[in-house]
Amino acid sequence: MPSRKAPSPRKNRVDFRLFVAGSGARSLRSIDSVKRACEKHAPGCYSLSIVDIYRQPEEASKWQVVAVPTLIRQFPEPVRMYVGEIGVPAELDRRFSWLAGTC
């Protein structure tokens, strides 16, 4: 009898990393907007890591982040970076439209 592989836990998962600067209004708005977009387009099948560049400057350097907010889609590949104002719902819907059917 052929052995069956366990499904990969990342197969239908989307991994994001959001870089912000501190806890000001712009950062909080970006975090909220990205969370809402993730829940709308990929409910239950995404991970979102928030990186404050003031507290973790080495992460910003590692990912070559030069402006905030920056949203990086790490998985699925290819890696994509979205730089600049993230709080516009219509723009996030356009950027996240590719998620339809991935979960």
HUHUBEL-V268942 format. One record per run of one state. SS is the DSSP state (H for helix, E for strand, C for the rest). FROM is the first residue (numbers start at 1). TO is the last residue. Records with the same first field share a line. If there is no record, write none. Layout:
SS=FROM-TO  FROM-TO
//
This chain:
C=1-13  21-24  42-45  53-56  63-69  76-79  84-88  100-103
E=14-20  46-52  70-75  80-83
H=25-41  57-62  89-99
//
